[in-house]
């Protein structure tokens, strides 16, 4: 069971609307909102997998990897 959801990101991810993602939980909630809106794809899948792995392990390198995947998803324009 994932128990490290409150782990902070190395650097916050700022969204185009001015909101900030600062923990794995913040990222997960945002991705779930996008998924429920029907906006899927390989970028979303990769970000989800990385977040779950990071929340399960809690290792800094896993958190950094998840942060990069979410950042790529956001910056790819999926949220605009």
PDB file of N, CA, C and O in Angstrom:
ATOM      1  N   UNK A   1       0.840  -1.187   0.000  1.00  0.00           N
ATOM      2  CA  UNK A   1       0.000   0.000   0.000  1.00  0.00           C
ATOM      3  C   UNK A   1       0.882   1.245   0.000  1.00  0.00           C
ATOM      4  O   UNK A   1       1.871   1.316   0.730  1.00  0.00           O
ATOM      5  N   UNK A   2       0.522   2.206  -0.808  1.00  0.00           N
ATOM      6  CA  UNK A   2       1.274   3.459  -0.901  1.00  0.00           C
ATOM      7  C   UNK A   2       1.065   4.279   0.359  1.00  0.00           C
ATOM      8  O   UNK A   2      -0.069   4.548   0.756  1.00  0.00           O
ATOM      9  N   UNK A   3       2.147   4.670   0.976  1.00  0.00           N
ATOM     10  CA  UNK A   3       2.028   5.421   2.220  1.00  0.00           C
ATOM     11  C   UNK A   3       2.824   6.719   2.227  1.00  0.00           C
ATOM     12  O   UNK A   3       2.877   7.410   3.243  1.00  0.00           O
ATOM     13  N   UNK A   4       3.435   7.048   1.112  1.00  0.00           N
ATOM     14  CA  UNK A   4       4.276   8.245   1.050  1.00  0.00           C
ATOM     15  C   UNK A   4       3.659   9.341   0.183  1.00  0.00           C
ATOM     16  O   UNK A   4       4.389  10.116  -0.434  1.00  0.00           O
ATOM     17  N   UNK A   5       2.352   9.417   0.128  1.00  0.00           N
ATOM     18  CA  UNK A   5       1.688  10.386  -0.740  1.00  0.00           C
ATOM     19  C   UNK A   5       1.962  11.832  -0.342  1.00  0.00           C
ATOM     20  O   UNK A   5       1.885  12.720  -1.192  1.00  0.00           O
ATOM     21  N   UNK A   6       2.275  12.090   0.908  1.00  0.00           N
ATOM     22  CA  UNK A   6       2.525  13.469   1.355  1.00  0.00           C
ATOM     23  C   UNK A   6       3.968  13.916   1.106  1.00  0.00           C
ATOM     24  O   UNK A   6       4.355  15.010   1.516  1.00  0.00           O
ATOM     25  N   UNK A   7       4.759  13.083   0.443  1.00  0.00           N
ATOM     26  CA  UNK A   7       6.145  13.437   0.149  1.00  0.00           C
ATOM     27  C   UNK A   7       6.177  14.666  -0.761  1.00  0.00           C
ATOM     28  O   UNK A   7       5.493  14.704  -1.784  1.00  0.00           O
ATOM     29  N   UNK A   8       6.977  15.672  -0.381  1.00  0.00           N
ATOM     30  CA  UNK A   8       7.059  16.865  -1.218  1.00  0.00           C
ATOM     31  C   UNK A   8       7.901  16.620  -2.473  1.00  0.00           C
ATOM     32  O   UNK A   8       8.800  15.779  -2.482  1.00  0.00           O
ATOM     33  N   UNK A   9       7.593  17.367  -3.518  1.00  0.00           N
ATOM     34  CA  UNK A   9       8.400  17.343  -4.732  1.00  0.00           C
ATOM     35  C   UNK A   9       9.676  18.143  -4.481  1.00  0.00           C
ATOM     36  O   UNK A   9       9.727  18.981  -3.580  1.00  0.00           O
ATOM     37  N   UNK A  10      10.695  17.879  -5.278  1.00  0.00           N
ATOM     38  CA  UNK A  10      11.929  18.646  -5.165  1.00  0.00           C
ATOM     39  C   UNK A  10      11.711  20.111  -5.509  1.00  0.00           C
ATOM     40  O   UNK A  10      12.259  21.003  -4.862  1.00  0.00           O
ATOM     41  N   UNK A  11      10.903  20.347  -6.536  1.00  0.00           N
ATOM     42  CA  UNK A  11      10.516  21.704  -6.970  1.00  0.00           C
ATOM     43  C   UNK A  11       9.035  21.678  -7.277  1.00  0.00           C
ATOM     44  O   UNK A  11       8.566  20.758  -7.947  1.00  0.00           O
ATOM     45  N   UNK A  12       8.290  22.652  -6.810  1.00  0.00           N
ATOM     46  CA  UNK A  12       6.861  22.697  -7.134  1.00  0.00           C
ATOM     47  C   UNK A  12       6.650  22.795  -8.639  1.00  0.00           C
ATOM     48  O   UNK A  12       7.489  23.322  -9.369  1.00  0.00           O
ATOM     49  N   UNK A  13       5.516  22.278  -9.082  1.00  0.00           N
ATOM     50  CA  UNK A  13       5.113  22.398 -10.478  1.00  0.00           C
ATOM     51  C   UNK A  13       4.004  23.442 -10.529  1.00  0.00           C
ATOM     52  O   UNK A  13       2.957  23.294  -9.900  1.00  0.00           O
ATOM     53  N   UNK A  14       4.261  24.500 -11.293  1.00  0.00           N
ATOM     54  CA  UNK A  14       3.264  25.563 -11.427  1.00  0.00           C
ATOM     55  C   UNK A  14       2.421  25.293 -12.660  1.00  0.00           C
ATOM     56  O   UNK A  14       2.950  25.034 -13.741  1.00  0.00           O
ATOM     57  N   UNK A  15       1.127  25.354 -12.493  1.00  0.00           N
ATOM     58  CA  UNK A  15       0.189  25.129 -13.587  1.00  0.00           C
ATOM     59  C   UNK A  15      -0.121  26.457 -14.285  1.00  0.00           C
ATOM     60  O   UNK A  15       0.040  27.527 -13.699  1.00  0.00           O
ATOM     61  N   UNK A  16      -0.559  26.376 -15.526  1.00  0.00           N
ATOM     62  CA  UNK A  16      -0.887  27.608 -16.264  1.00  0.00           C
ATOM     63  C   UNK A  16      -1.909  28.502 -15.556  1.00  0.00           C
ATOM     64  O   UNK A  16      -1.910  29.718 -15.748  1.00  0.00           O
ATOM     65  N   UNK A  17      -2.776  27.900 -14.738  1.00  0.00           N
ATOM     66  CA  UNK A  17      -3.789  28.704 -14.036  1.00  0.00           C
ATOM     67  C   UNK A  17      -3.268  29.313 -12.734  1.00  0.00           C
ATOM     68  O   UNK A  17      -4.020  29.958 -12.004  1.00  0.00           O
ATOM     69  N   UNK A  18      -1.966  29.106 -12.442  1.00  0.00           N
ATOM     70  CA  UNK A  18      -1.368  29.679 -11.244  1.00  0.00           C
ATOM     71  C   UNK A  18      -1.350  28.757 -10.048  1.00  0.00           C
ATOM     72  O   UNK A  18      -0.715  29.074  -9.042  1.00  0.00           O
ATOM     73  N   UNK A  19      -2.033  27.618 -10.125  1.00  0.00           N
ATOM     74  CA  UNK A  19      -2.009  26.671  -9.020  1.00  0.00           C
ATOM     75  C   UNK A  19      -0.664  25.971  -8.955  1.00  0.00           C
ATOM     76  O   UNK A  19       0.059  25.885  -9.948  1.00  0.00           O
ATOM     77  N   UNK A  20      -0.337  25.471  -7.761  1.00  0.00           N
ATOM     78  CA  UNK A  20       0.945  24.839  -7.507  1.00  0.00           C
ATOM     79  C   UNK A  20       0.752  23.390  -7.062  1.00  0.00           C
ATOM     80  O   UNK A  20      -0.111  23.096  -6.235  1.00  0.00           O
ATOM     81  N   UNK A  21       1.548  22.506  -7.607  1.00  0.00           N
ATOM     82  CA  UNK A  21       1.601  21.117  -7.157  1.00  0.00           C
ATOM     83  C   UNK A  21       2.878  20.971  -6.345  1.00  0.00           C
ATOM     84  O   UNK A  21       3.970  21.184  -6.871  1.00  0.00           O
ATOM     85  N   UNK A  22       2.760  20.609  -5.064  1.00  0.00           N
ATOM     86  CA  UNK A  22       3.965  20.543  -4.234  1.00  0.00           C
ATOM     87  C   UNK A  22       4.197  19.175  -3.594  1.00  0.00           C
ATOM     88  O   UNK A  22       5.260  18.944  -3.017  1.00  0.00           O
ATOM     89  N   UNK A  23       3.226  18.264  -3.682  1.00  0.00           N
ATOM     90  CA  UNK A  23       3.392  16.922  -3.126  1.00  0.00           C
ATOM     91  C   UNK A  23       2.918  15.875  -4.138  1.00  0.00           C
ATOM     92  O   UNK A  23       2.276  16.201  -5.136  1.00  0.00           O
ATOM     93  N   UNK A  24       3.245  14.623  -3.862  1.00  0.00           N
ATOM     94  CA  UNK A  24       2.736  13.543  -4.702  1.00  0.00           C
ATOM     95  C   UNK A  24       1.215  13.539  -4.693  1.00  0.00           C
ATOM     96  O   UNK A  24       0.590  13.256  -5.715  1.00  0.00           O
ATOM     97  N   UNK A  25       0.617  13.850  -3.552  1.00  0.00           N
ATOM     98  CA  UNK A  25      -0.846  13.917  -3.457  1.00  0.00           C
ATOM     99  C   UNK A  25      -1.417  14.963  -4.405  1.00  0.00           C
ATOM    100  O   UNK A  25      -2.393  14.700  -5.108  1.00  0.00           O
ATOM    101  N   UNK A  26      -0.814  16.142  -4.426  1.00  0.00           N
ATOM    102  CA  UNK A  26      -1.287  17.195  -5.332  1.00  0.00           C
ATOM    103  C   UNK A  26      -1.270  16.704  -6.775  1.00  0.00           C
ATOM    104  O   UNK A  26      -2.227  16.909  -7.522  1.00  0.00           O
ATOM    105  N   UNK A  27      -0.177  16.057  -7.158  1.00  0.00           N
ATOM    106  CA  UNK A  27      -0.043  15.555  -8.529  1.00  0.00           C
ATOM    107  C   UNK A  27      -1.091  14.491  -8.825  1.00  0.00           C
ATOM    108  O   UNK A  27      -1.723  14.505  -9.881  1.00  0.00           O
ATOM    109  N   UNK A  28      -1.271  13.567  -7.882  1.00  0.00           N
ATOM    110  CA  UNK A  28      -2.247  12.500  -8.075  1.00  0.00           C
ATOM    111  C   UNK A  28      -3.661  13.032  -8.241  1.00  0.00           C
ATOM    112  O   UNK A  28      -4.412  12.565  -9.098  1.00  0.00           O
ATOM    113  N   UNK A  29      -4.021  14.003  -7.425  1.00  0.00           N
ATOM    114  CA  UNK A  29      -5.373  14.584  -7.529  1.00  0.00           C
ATOM    115  C   UNK A  29      -5.578  15.249  -8.885  1.00  0.00           C
ATOM    116  O   UNK A  29      -6.626  15.092  -9.511  1.00  0.00           O
ATOM    117  N   UNK A  30      -4.575  15.990  -9.330  1.00  0.00           N
ATOM    118  CA  UNK A  30      -4.696  16.654 -10.617  1.00  0.00           C
ATOM    119  C   UNK A  30      -4.845  15.632 -11.743  1.00  0.00           C
ATOM    120  O   UNK A  30      -5.707  15.784 -12.609  1.00  0.00           O
ATOM    121  N   UNK A  31      -4.015  14.597 -11.735  1.00  0.00           N
ATOM    122  CA  UNK A  31      -4.088  13.589 -12.791  1.00  0.00           C
ATOM    123  C   UNK A  31      -5.414  12.838 -12.757  1.00  0.00           C
ATOM    124  O   UNK A  31      -5.967  12.508 -13.806  1.00  0.00           O
ATOM    125  N   UNK A  32      -5.924  12.567 -11.566  1.00  0.00           N
ATOM    126  CA  UNK A  32      -7.233  11.910 -11.464  1.00  0.00           C
ATOM    127  C   UNK A  32      -8.334  12.794 -12.042  1.00  0.00           C
ATOM    128  O   UNK A  32      -9.249  12.295 -12.697  1.00  0.00           O
ATOM    129  N   UNK A  33      -8.253  14.092 -11.807  1.00  0.00           N
ATOM    130  CA  UNK A  33      -9.244  15.003 -12.382  1.00  0.00           C
ATOM    131  C   UNK A  33      -9.185  14.968 -13.898  1.00  0.00           C
ATOM    132  O   UNK A  33     -10.221  14.937 -14.561  1.00  0.00           O
ATOM    133  N   UNK A  34      -7.979  14.973 -14.450  1.00  0.00           N
ATOM    134  CA  UNK A  34      -7.821  14.952 -15.902  1.00  0.00           C
ATOM    135  C   UNK A  34      -8.303  13.621 -16.471  1.00  0.00           C
ATOM    136  O   UNK A  34      -8.934  13.582 -17.527  1.00  0.00           O
ATOM    137  N   UNK A  35      -8.000  12.523 -15.762  1.00  0.00           N
ATOM    138  CA  UNK A  35      -8.414  11.194 -16.209  1.00  0.00           C
ATOM    139  C   UNK A  35      -9.923  11.089 -16.211  1.00  0.00           C
ATOM    140  O   UNK A  35     -10.508  10.551 -17.151  1.00  0.00           O
ATOM    141  N   UNK A  36     -10.565  11.603 -15.158  1.00  0.00           N
ATOM    142  CA  UNK A  36     -12.024  11.506 -15.077  1.00  0.00           C
ATOM    143  C   UNK A  36     -12.685  12.363 -16.148  1.00  0.00           C
ATOM    144  O   UNK A  36     -13.845  12.144 -16.498  1.00  0.00           O
ATOM    145  N   UNK A  37     -11.942  13.344 -16.668  1.00  0.00           N
ATOM    146  CA  UNK A  37     -12.475  14.181 -17.734  1.00  0.00           C
ATOM    147  C   UNK A  37     -12.254  13.537 -19.105  1.00  0.00           C
ATOM    148  O   UNK A  37     -12.631  14.109 -20.128  1.00  0.00           O
ATOM    149  N   UNK A  38     -11.642  12.349 -19.126  1.00  0.00           N
ATOM    150  CA  UNK A  38     -11.452  11.628 -20.378  1.00  0.00           C
ATOM    151  C   UNK A  38     -10.198  11.996 -21.140  1.00  0.00           C
ATOM    152  O   UNK A  38     -10.057  11.617 -22.303  1.00  0.00           O
ATOM    153  N   UNK A  39      -9.283  12.724 -20.518  1.00  0.00           N
ATOM    154  CA  UNK A  39      -8.048  13.130 -21.184  1.00  0.00           C
ATOM    155  C   UNK A  39      -6.936  12.166 -20.811  1.00  0.00           C
ATOM    156  O   UNK A  39      -6.149  12.447 -19.907  1.00  0.00           O
ATOM    157  N   UNK A  40      -6.863  11.032 -21.498  1.00  0.00           N
ATOM    158  CA  UNK A  40      -5.864  10.027 -21.191  1.00  0.00           C
ATOM    159  C   UNK A  40      -4.672  10.114 -22.100  1.00  0.00           C
ATOM    160  O   UNK A  40      -4.337  11.184 -22.607  1.00  0.00           O
ATOM    161  N   UNK A  41      -4.040   9.000 -22.302  1.00  0.00           N
ATOM    162  CA  UNK A  41      -2.897   8.941 -23.196  1.00  0.00           C
ATOM    163  C   UNK A  41      -1.662   8.426 -22.495  1.00  0.00           C
ATOM    164  O   UNK A  41      -1.655   8.263 -21.275  1.00  0.00           O
ATOM    165  N   UNK A  42      -0.611   8.170 -23.264  1.00  0.00           N
ATOM    166  CA  UNK A  42       0.602   7.586 -22.692  1.00  0.00           C
ATOM    167  C   UNK A  42       1.294   8.493 -21.681  1.00  0.00           C
ATOM    168  O   UNK A  42       1.886   7.993 -20.725  1.00  0.00           O
ATOM    169  N   UNK A  43       1.237   9.812 -21.863  1.00  0.00           N
ATOM    170  CA  UNK A  43       1.855  10.713 -20.899  1.00  0.00           C
ATOM    171  C   UNK A  43       1.187  10.638 -19.541  1.00  0.00           C
ATOM    172  O   UNK A  43       1.854  10.648 -18.506  1.00  0.00           O
ATOM    173  N   UNK A  44      -0.128  10.563 -19.553  1.00  0.00           N
ATOM    174  CA  UNK A  44      -0.885  10.438 -18.311  1.00  0.00           C
ATOM    175  C   UNK A  44      -0.601   9.100 -17.651  1.00  0.00           C
ATOM    176  O   UNK A  44      -0.396   9.035 -16.439  1.00  0.00           O
ATOM    177  N   UNK A  45      -0.588   8.040 -18.435  1.00  0.00           N
ATOM    178  CA  UNK A  45      -0.310   6.708 -17.895  1.00  0.00           C
ATOM    179  C   UNK A  45       1.069   6.649 -17.246  1.00  0.00           C
ATOM    180  O   UNK A  45       1.220   6.090 -16.160  1.00  0.00           O
ATOM    181  N   UNK A  46       2.073   7.222 -17.903  1.00  0.00           N
ATOM    182  CA  UNK A  46       3.435   7.219 -17.371  1.00  0.00           C
ATOM    183  C   UNK A  46       3.520   8.016 -16.074  1.00  0.00           C
ATOM    184  O   UNK A  46       4.203   7.610 -15.134  1.00  0.00           O
ATOM    185  N   UNK A  47       2.829   9.143 -16.025  1.00  0.00           N
ATOM    186  CA  UNK A  47       2.841   9.961 -14.818  1.00  0.00           C
ATOM    187  C   UNK A  47       2.161   9.231 -13.658  1.00  0.00           C
ATOM    188  O   UNK A  47       2.670   9.251 -12.537  1.00  0.00           O
ATOM    189  N   UNK A  48       1.025   8.591 -13.911  1.00  0.00           N
ATOM    190  CA  UNK A  48       0.336   7.817 -12.872  1.00  0.00           C
ATOM    191  C   UNK A  48       1.232   6.713 -12.329  1.00  0.00           C
ATOM    192  O   UNK A  48       1.363   6.558 -11.115  1.00  0.00           O
ATOM    193  N   UNK A  49       1.841   5.954 -13.213  1.00  0.00           N
ATOM    194  CA  UNK A  49       2.680   4.828 -12.791  1.00  0.00           C
ATOM    195  C   UNK A  49       3.845   5.323 -11.931  1.00  0.00           C
ATOM    196  O   UNK A  49       4.158   4.737 -10.895  1.00  0.00           O
ATOM    197  N   UNK A  50       4.480   6.409 -12.377  1.00  0.00           N
ATOM    198  CA  UNK A  50       5.603   6.958 -11.626  1.00  0.00           C
ATOM    199  C   UNK A  50       5.159   7.471 -10.250  1.00  0.00           C
ATOM    200  O   UNK A  50       5.875   7.295  -9.264  1.00  0.00           O
ATOM    201  N   UNK A  51       3.983   8.102 -10.181  1.00  0.00           N
ATOM    202  CA  UNK A  51       3.469   8.585  -8.892  1.00  0.00           C
ATOM    203  C   UNK A  51       3.187   7.434  -7.938  1.00  0.00           C
ATOM    204  O   UNK A  51       3.537   7.498  -6.759  1.00  0.00           O
ATOM    205  N   UNK A  52       2.567   6.402  -8.438  1.00  0.00           N
ATOM    206  CA  UNK A  52       2.249   5.252  -7.582  1.00  0.00           C
ATOM    207  C   UNK A  52       3.526   4.602  -7.079  1.00  0.00           C
ATOM    208  O   UNK A  52       3.631   4.276  -5.896  1.00  0.00           O
ATOM    209  N   UNK A  53       4.504   4.411  -7.967  1.00  0.00           N
ATOM    210  CA  UNK A  53       5.782   3.823  -7.555  1.00  0.00           C
ATOM    211  C   UNK A  53       6.467   4.682  -6.493  1.00  0.00           C
ATOM    212  O   UNK A  53       6.998   4.155  -5.515  1.00  0.00           O
ATOM    213  N   UNK A  54       6.457   6.001  -6.683  1.00  0.00           N
ATOM    214  CA  UNK A  54       7.087   6.896  -5.718  1.00  0.00           C
ATOM    215  C   UNK A  54       6.360   6.866  -4.376  1.00  0.00           C
ATOM    216  O   UNK A  54       6.997   6.878  -3.322  1.00  0.00           O
ATOM    217  N   UNK A  55       5.041   6.827  -4.414  1.00  0.00           N
ATOM    218  CA  UNK A  55       4.270   6.794  -3.165  1.00  0.00           C
ATOM    219  C   UNK A  55       4.467   5.485  -2.422  1.00  0.00           C
ATOM    220  O   UNK A  55       4.414   5.459  -1.192  1.00  0.00           O
ATOM    221  N   UNK A  56       4.691   4.411  -3.141  1.00  0.00           N
ATOM    222  CA  UNK A  56       4.925   3.122  -2.501  1.00  0.00           C
ATOM    223  C   UNK A  56       6.319   3.040  -1.895  1.00  0.00           C
ATOM    224  O   UNK A  56       6.478   2.567  -0.770  1.00  0.00           O
ATOM    225  N   UNK A  57       7.331   3.495  -2.631  1.00  0.00           N
ATOM    226  CA  UNK A  57       8.712   3.348  -2.185  1.00  0.00           C
ATOM    227  C   UNK A  57       9.173   4.504  -1.299  1.00  0.00           C
ATOM    228  O   UNK A  57       9.871   4.293  -0.308  1.00  0.00           O
ATOM    229  N   UNK A  58       8.783   5.717  -1.659  1.00  0.00           N
ATOM    230  CA  UNK A  58       9.187   6.883  -0.893  1.00  0.00           C
ATOM    231  C   UNK A  58      10.643   7.291  -1.087  1.00  0.00           C
ATOM    232  O   UNK A  58      11.136   8.161  -0.370  1.00  0.00           O
ATOM    233  N   UNK A  59      11.334   6.682  -2.036  1.00  0.00           N
ATOM    234  CA  UNK A  59      12.745   7.007  -2.271  1.00  0.00           C
ATOM    235  C   UNK A  59      12.852   8.329  -3.030  1.00  0.00           C
ATOM    236  O   UNK A  59      12.051   8.591  -3.928  1.00  0.00           O
ATOM    237  N   UNK A  60      13.830   9.161  -2.682  1.00  0.00           N
ATOM    238  CA  UNK A  60      13.987  10.451  -3.353  1.00  0.00           C
ATOM    239  C   UNK A  60      14.120  10.334  -4.867  1.00  0.00           C
ATOM    240  O   UNK A  60      13.578  11.166  -5.596  1.00  0.00           O
ATOM    241  N   UNK A  61      14.823   9.330  -5.348  1.00  0.00           N
ATOM    242  CA  UNK A  61      14.981   9.183  -6.797  1.00  0.00           C
ATOM    243  C   UNK A  61      13.654   8.840  -7.482  1.00  0.00           C
ATOM    244  O   UNK A  61      13.427   9.247  -8.621  1.00  0.00           O
ATOM    245  N   UNK A  62      12.784   8.103  -6.804  1.00  0.00           N
ATOM    246  CA  UNK A  62      11.474   7.794  -7.365  1.00  0.00           C
ATOM    247  C   UNK A  62      10.573   9.027  -7.373  1.00  0.00           C
ATOM    248  O   UNK A  62       9.815   9.245  -8.318  1.00  0.00           O
ATOM    249  N   UNK A  63      10.663   9.827  -6.319  1.00  0.00           N
ATOM    250  CA  UNK A  63       9.892  11.070  -6.259  1.00  0.00           C
ATOM    251  C   UNK A  63      10.354  12.011  -7.364  1.00  0.00           C
ATOM    252  O   UNK A  63       9.528  12.642  -8.022  1.00  0.00           O
ATOM    253  N   UNK A  64      11.666  12.114  -7.574  1.00  0.00           N
ATOM    254  CA  UNK A  64      12.202  12.977  -8.627  1.00  0.00           C
ATOM    255  C   UNK A  64      11.749  12.497 -10.008  1.00  0.00           C
ATOM    256  O   UNK A  64      11.421  13.311 -10.871  1.00  0.00           O
ATOM    257  N   UNK A  65      11.731  11.196 -10.215  1.00  0.00           N
ATOM    258  CA  UNK A  65      11.281  10.647 -11.497  1.00  0.00           C
ATOM    259  C   UNK A  65       9.799  10.958 -11.720  1.00  0.00           C
ATOM    260  O   UNK A  65       9.404  11.358 -12.815  1.00  0.00           O
ATOM    261  N   UNK A  66       8.989  10.774 -10.688  1.00  0.00           N
ATOM    262  CA  UNK A  66       7.556  11.070 -10.789  1.00  0.00           C
ATOM    263  C   UNK A  66       7.339  12.558 -11.073  1.00  0.00           C
ATOM    264  O   UNK A  66       6.489  12.930 -11.881  1.00  0.00           O
ATOM    265  N   UNK A  67       8.117  13.394 -10.398  1.00  0.00           N
ATOM    266  CA  UNK A  67       8.008  14.835 -10.636  1.00  0.00           C
ATOM    267  C   UNK A  67       8.294  15.161 -12.101  1.00  0.00           C
ATOM    268  O   UNK A  67       7.577  15.954 -12.711  1.00  0.00           O
ATOM    269  N   UNK A  68       9.334  14.558 -12.664  1.00  0.00           N
ATOM    270  CA  UNK A  68       9.655  14.792 -14.075  1.00  0.00           C
ATOM    271  C   UNK A  68       8.536  14.345 -14.994  1.00  0.00           C
ATOM    272  O   UNK A  68       8.207  15.040 -15.955  1.00  0.00           O
ATOM    273  N   UNK A  69       7.938  13.173 -14.706  1.00  0.00           N
ATOM    274  CA  UNK A  69       6.852  12.670 -15.551  1.00  0.00           C
ATOM    275  C   UNK A  69       5.635  13.588 -15.494  1.00  0.00           C
ATOM    276  O   UNK A  69       5.025  13.867 -16.527  1.00  0.00           O
ATOM    277  N   UNK A  70       5.275  14.061 -14.304  1.00  0.00           N
ATOM    278  CA  UNK A  70       4.125  14.968 -14.174  1.00  0.00           C
ATOM    279  C   UNK A  70       4.444  16.292 -14.856  1.00  0.00           C
ATOM    280  O   UNK A  70       3.605  16.852 -15.561  1.00  0.00           O
ATOM    281  N   UNK A  71       5.667  16.794 -14.642  1.00  0.00           N
ATOM    282  CA  UNK A  71       6.067  18.052 -15.274  1.00  0.00           C
ATOM    283  C   UNK A  71       5.981  17.940 -16.798  1.00  0.00           C
ATOM    284  O   UNK A  71       5.505  18.865 -17.456  1.00  0.00           O
ATOM    285  N   UNK A  72       6.439  16.812 -17.372  1.00  0.00           N
ATOM    286  CA  UNK A  72       6.351  16.594 -18.807  1.00  0.00           C
ATOM    287  C   UNK A  72       4.895  16.594 -19.271  1.00  0.00           C
ATOM    288  O   UNK A  72       4.562  17.186 -20.298  1.00  0.00           O
ATOM    289  N   UNK A  73       4.042  15.931 -18.512  1.00  0.00           N
ATOM    290  CA  UNK A  73       2.627  15.880 -18.854  1.00  0.00           C
ATOM    291  C   UNK A  73       2.017  17.286 -18.858  1.00  0.00           C
ATOM    292  O   UNK A  73       1.289  17.655 -19.780  1.00  0.00           O
ATOM    293  N   UNK A  74       2.321  18.051 -17.829  1.00  0.00           N
ATOM    294  CA  UNK A  74       1.776  19.403 -17.723  1.00  0.00           C
ATOM    295  C   UNK A  74       2.318  20.279 -18.850  1.00  0.00           C
ATOM    296  O   UNK A  74       1.559  21.001 -19.496  1.00  0.00           O
ATOM    297  N   UNK A  75       3.607  20.217 -19.083  1.00  0.00           N
ATOM    298  CA  UNK A  75       4.227  21.099 -20.068  1.00  0.00           C
ATOM    299  C   UNK A  75       3.959  20.660 -21.498  1.00  0.00           C
ATOM    300  O   UNK A  75       4.190  21.434 -22.428  1.00  0.00           O
ATOM    301  N   UNK A  76       3.486  19.461 -21.695  1.00  0.00           N
ATOM    302  CA  UNK A  76       3.133  19.011 -23.037  1.00  0.00           C
ATOM    303  C   UNK A  76       1.843  19.679 -23.516  1.00  0.00           C
ATOM    304  O   UNK A  76       1.420  19.492 -24.657  1.00  0.00           O
ATOM    305  N   UNK A  77       1.234  20.450 -22.639  1.00  0.00           N
ATOM    306  CA  UNK A  77       0.032  21.172 -23.028  1.00  0.00           C
ATOM    307  C   UNK A  77      -1.248  20.402 -22.760  1.00  0.00           C
ATOM    308  O   UNK A  77      -2.325  20.828 -23.179  1.00  0.00           O
ATOM    309  N   UNK A  78      -1.146  19.273 -22.066  1.00  0.00           N
ATOM    310  CA  UNK A  78      -2.319  18.455 -21.797  1.00  0.00           C
ATOM    311  C   UNK A  78      -3.321  19.171 -20.893  1.00  0.00           C
ATOM    312  O   UNK A  78      -4.496  18.806 -20.861  1.00  0.00           O
ATOM    313  N   UNK A  79      -2.876  20.166 -20.174  1.00  0.00           N
ATOM    314  CA  UNK A  79      -3.783  20.834 -19.240  1.00  0.00           C
ATOM    315  C   UNK A  79      -4.257  22.180 -19.750  1.00  0.00           C
ATOM    316  O   UNK A  79      -4.964  22.893 -19.038  1.00  0.00           O
ATOM    317  N   UNK A  80      -3.892  22.535 -20.941  1.00  0.00           N
ATOM    318  CA  UNK A  80      -4.317  23.839 -21.476  1.00  0.00           C
ATOM    319  C   UNK A  80      -5.624  23.735 -22.206  1.00  0.00           C
ATOM    320  O   UNK A  80      -6.126  24.736 -22.717  1.00  0.00           O
TER     321      UNK A  80
END
